[in-house]
Amino acid sequence: MATHTFTLDIQAPVAEVFAAWRRPEDFPFFMHHVKAVRRTGPRRTHWTVTLAGSTLEWESEVGQVEENRKIAWRSVSGLPNRGEVHLEPSAGGTHVKVIFNYDPPYGPAGDLAEALGAGRAFENAVAADLARLKQRLETRVPAGEGVR
């Protein structure tokens, strides 16, 4: 399983940052590889993403939620993945730590691709997505708005 960790500081209150992470259906507005997220239950969502020219789908379930502190999820079908978002108040805003774990698709070929640079491409894409989230929250773009 590949693990990627990201940190950033967002000049917005913890409650606003937490609320943004609780609305995954808004993720396509700032995560360019995420094509659609739709709710399928109170704690479940269906994801459609495009990575390296391939479309991948999975069903995800939110597990642990600590209000304004932590959200953890795991896939229950499709691409095996899990992750966590940790939030801490910081000077003037919120310190965010995101941990993604996933099994690269396509078995041994996917593992090799991860080792040869696909993991770095994933990190670059997620870092850009998180920068767009930061900009969105710091400029107070309303939920459900943005450029897809």
N, C-alpha and C positions, 0 to 999 in steps of 0.2 A: 504494500500500500504506500503510495506517495503522500508525503506530508509537506504542506506549504504554509508558512506563517507570515502574517502581515501585521504591521502596526502603523497607526497614524493618529494624529491629534486633530480634532475637529473643533472649531470655535463655535460650538453650539451646546446648549444644555443637554445633560445626559438623557433626560426624559424625551427630548426631540430625537436624539440619535437612536435611542431604544425604539421609539415609535416607528422610525424609518425601517429598522430591521424587522419589525413585526408586520410590515406590509410587503411581502415578497412579490405580490402582483405588480408593484411599482418598479421592481428591479430592472425590467427591460428598458425603462427610461434612462438608466445610467450604466447598465451592464450590457455592453454591445453584443456579447456572445449569447446572452440570454434572450431568446426569441419570445417566450411566453411562460408565464407562471399562472396557474389557475387553481383556486381552492377546490379541493375534492372532499373536504371534511373539516371539522373544527381545528384539527391539528395537522392536517395533510394538504399537500400541494402537489400538482403535476408540473414537471419542468420540461421544457424543450429548449435545448441549447445547440449552437453550432460551434464546433471546435475543429480546426484544421480541415475544414471542408466537409466534415461529417455532422449529421444531425443525431444528437443523443437525447434520450428521454428517460425520466425516472419519476417515481413517486417518492416523496419525502415526508417524513413525520417529525414534527417538533417534539422533542423530549423534555429536557429540563429547561424551565424558564424561571429566572430570578429577576423580578421587576427591576428595570433600570441597571441591571448588572450582567446578566448572562442569558444567552439563548443557545441551546444545543439541538442539533438535528441529525437525522440519519436517513439514508434511503431505505425503502422497504421493497422496492422493485426497480428493475432497470440498472443503470450504472451504479455500482457499489460506491457509496461515499458517505461521509459524515463530517461534521464540523461544529465549531463553537465560535461565538462572538462574545468577547468580554469587554465590558465598559467600566471605566473608572473616571470619576471627576478629576479634572486637572485644571491648572490655572486658566480660567476663562473659558473652559470648555470640557471636552471629553477625550480621554485616551482610549483608543479602540485597538483591540487585538483580535485578529481573525485567524482561525486555524482551519484549514481544509485538508481532509484526508480522502483519497480516492484510489480505487484500483484502475490503472490505465486500461482503457478499452482495448480489445483485440489481443488479449492474452500475452504471450511472450513477446510478440511484435510490439505491443503497446508498452511493455516494460522497457524494451530496448529503445523505443522512441523517446520515452521519458528520460532515460539516461543520456541520450544523445542530443537533447535540447528541447524536446517538447515541454518538459517541465519548466524550463526557463521561459518559453513562450507563454505558458499558462500563467506563470508569475507576472510577466509583463502585462498581460491582458487584465489580470485581476488588480494589479497595482493601478492601472489606468482607470478601471471601473471604480475603485475606491477613491481615487482622486476626483472623479466626477461626482460621487456621493458626497464627498467633503465639500465641493463647490456648491452643490445643490443645497446642502444643509446650511452652509455659511451664508448663502445668498437668499435663503428662505423660499426656495421654489416650492409651490404647493404640491401636496401629494397628488398623483395622477396626472402630472404635467411634466413636460420635458421633451427632449428629442429622442426618438426611437432610432 
